[in-house]
Amino acid sequence: MKFPDKFPPGCVFVASFSGDEFVEFPDGSVFKLADSGAELLPVKSLPAKSAAPMSEAAFLNCAAGCREFAKRYAEL
């Protein structure tokens, strides 16, 4: 799924201690932030252990950082 312009109210954002970020939509679908920061990859569920809640702003910041890194890497 392409990274949305806006997340609907009620989304839950989670960071795993392994370095991945996840979002659960109000309908129960769960996605992991792709390394490129431009897509959300479907997964079965949020990590049950070793994860912490994060704000939408922090999730958006992570995605922006991933996109910036991917852009710089592509230019090499």
C-alpha positions as CSV (number, residue, x, y, z in Angstrom):
1,M,0.0,0.0,0.0
2,K,1.3,3.4,-0.9
3,F,2.0,5.6,2.2
4,P,-1.2,7.5,2.8
5,D,-1.5,11.3,2.7
6,K,-3.4,11.2,6.0
7,F,-4.1,8.5,8.6
8,P,-7.7,8.1,9.8
9,P,-8.5,8.8,13.4
10,G,-8.2,5.8,15.6
11,C,-5.0,4.4,14.1
12,V,-2.5,2.8,16.6
13,F,1.2,3.4,16.0
14,V,3.9,1.0,17.4
15,A,7.7,0.8,17.3
16,S,9.3,-2.5,17.8
17,F,12.6,-2.9,19.6
18,S,14.0,-4.5,16.5
19,G,13.7,-1.2,14.7
20,D,10.4,-1.6,12.7
21,E,7.4,0.7,12.9
22,F,3.8,-0.5,12.5
23,V,0.4,1.0,12.2
24,E,-3.0,-0.6,12.9
25,F,-5.9,0.9,11.2
26,P,-9.4,1.1,12.8
27,D,-10.6,-1.8,10.7
28,G,-7.9,-4.0,12.3
29,S,-5.6,-4.2,9.3
30,V,-1.9,-3.9,10.3
31,F,1.0,-2.6,8.2
32,K,4.8,-2.3,8.7
33,L,6.6,0.7,7.4
34,A,8.8,-0.3,4.4
35,D,12.5,0.6,4.5
36,S,11.9,3.1,1.7
37,G,9.4,5.0,3.9
38,A,7.1,5.2,0.8
39,E,5.0,2.1,1.4
40,L,3.2,0.2,4.1
41,L,3.6,-3.6,3.9
42,P,0.7,-5.8,5.2
43,V,1.5,-8.0,8.2
44,K,-0.7,-10.3,10.3
45,S,-0.6,-8.4,13.6
46,L,1.2,-5.9,15.7
47,P,4.2,-7.3,17.6
48,A,2.9,-8.8,20.8
49,K,6.1,-8.4,22.7
50,S,9.1,-6.1,22.6
51,A,7.2,-3.1,21.2
52,A,6.2,0.3,22.4
53,P,3.4,2.7,21.4
54,M,4.5,5.8,19.5
55,S,2.7,8.9,18.3
56,E,1.5,9.5,14.8
57,A,4.0,12.4,14.6
58,A,6.9,10.1,15.5
59,F,5.7,7.5,12.9
60,L,5.5,10.2,10.2
61,N,9.0,11.4,11.2
62,C,10.4,7.9,10.9
63,A,8.8,7.6,7.4
64,A,10.3,10.9,6.3
65,G,13.7,9.8,7.6
66,C,13.5,6.6,5.6
67,R,12.5,8.4,2.4
68,E,15.4,10.9,2.9
69,F,17.9,8.0,3.4
70,A,16.5,6.2,0.3
71,K,16.8,9.3,-1.8
72,R,20.4,9.9,-0.8
73,Y,21.3,6.2,-1.4
74,A,19.7,6.3,-4.8
75,E,21.9,9.3,-5.8
76,L,25.1,7.4,-5.1
